[in-house]
Amino acid sequence: MTRTMSVSQVRADIYNVMDETAQTHEPILITGKRNNVVMLSQEDWNAIEETLYLNNIPNMVSSIQDSMNEPDSEFSEDIEW
């Protein structure tokens, strides 16, 4: 569940709000008179961007799902680089 805070609340305690957002990985909806925004940790935003990127590669999602459904014996313990 997304926590909601007013822009005034965030402004009064910005560093703690940022720390909490980064530690809990929970987005915060910041509401203002003109606009609303969502605060995310950079780590979470990077993960979202990566997911969006991978979802745009044709057949990537089905390939990942197929791999996840393979029995463990299908994977080799020895990987040669």
C-alpha positions as CSV (number, residue, x, y, z in Angstrom):
1,M,0.0,0.0,0.0
2,T,1.3,3.4,-0.9
3,R,1.7,5.9,1.9
4,T,0.4,9.4,1.2
5,M,1.9,12.6,2.5
6,S,1.3,16.2,1.7
7,V,4.1,18.2,0.2
8,S,4.3,20.2,3.5
9,Q,4.8,17.0,5.5
10,V,7.6,15.9,3.2
11,R,9.3,19.3,3.1
12,A,9.4,19.3,6.9
13,D,11.2,16.0,7.1
14,I,12.6,15.3,3.6
15,Y,15.8,13.5,4.7
16,N,13.9,11.0,6.9
17,V,11.2,10.5,4.2
18,M,13.9,9.7,1.7
19,D,15.7,7.3,4.0
20,E,12.4,5.6,4.9
21,T,11.5,5.3,1.2
22,A,14.9,3.7,0.4
23,Q,14.8,1.3,3.3
24,T,11.2,0.1,3.0
25,H,11.0,0.1,-0.8
26,E,7.5,1.5,-0.4
27,P,6.5,4.4,-2.7
28,I,5.2,7.6,-1.2
29,L,2.4,9.5,-2.9
30,I,3.2,13.2,-2.3
31,T,0.1,15.4,-2.8
32,G,0.2,19.1,-3.6
33,K,-2.2,21.8,-4.6
34,R,-1.1,21.7,-8.3
35,N,0.1,18.1,-8.8
36,N,0.8,14.8,-7.2
37,V,4.0,12.8,-7.5
38,V,5.3,9.5,-6.4
39,M,8.6,9.2,-4.5
40,L,10.6,6.0,-5.1
41,S,14.1,4.9,-4.2
42,Q,16.5,5.0,-7.1
43,E,17.1,1.3,-6.7
44,D,13.3,0.7,-7.1
45,W,13.1,3.0,-10.1
46,N,16.1,1.2,-11.8
47,A,14.3,-2.1,-11.3
48,I,11.1,-0.7,-12.9
49,E,13.1,0.6,-15.9
50,E,14.8,-2.7,-16.3
51,T,11.5,-4.5,-16.2
52,L,10.0,-2.2,-18.8
53,Y,13.0,-2.6,-21.0
54,L,12.9,-6.4,-20.8
55,N,9.1,-6.4,-21.4
56,N,9.7,-4.5,-24.7
57,I,12.0,-7.2,-26.1
58,P,10.0,-9.5,-28.3
59,N,9.4,-13.0,-26.7
60,M,11.5,-12.1,-23.7
61,V,8.7,-12.6,-21.2
62,S,7.7,-15.9,-22.6
63,S,11.3,-17.0,-22.6
64,I,11.8,-16.2,-19.0
65,Q,8.5,-17.9,-18.0
66,D,9.5,-21.0,-20.0
67,S,12.9,-21.1,-18.2
68,M,11.2,-20.7,-14.8
69,N,9.0,-23.8,-15.6
70,E,12.0,-26.0,-16.5
71,P,13.0,-28.7,-14.0
72,D,16.2,-27.9,-12.1
73,S,17.9,-30.9,-13.8
74,E,17.8,-29.0,-17.1
75,F,20.4,-26.5,-15.8
76,S,24.0,-27.3,-15.6
77,E,26.1,-26.7,-12.4
78,D,29.2,-26.1,-14.6
79,I,29.1,-23.0,-16.6
80,E,32.0,-22.4,-18.9
81,W,32.7,-18.7,-19.6
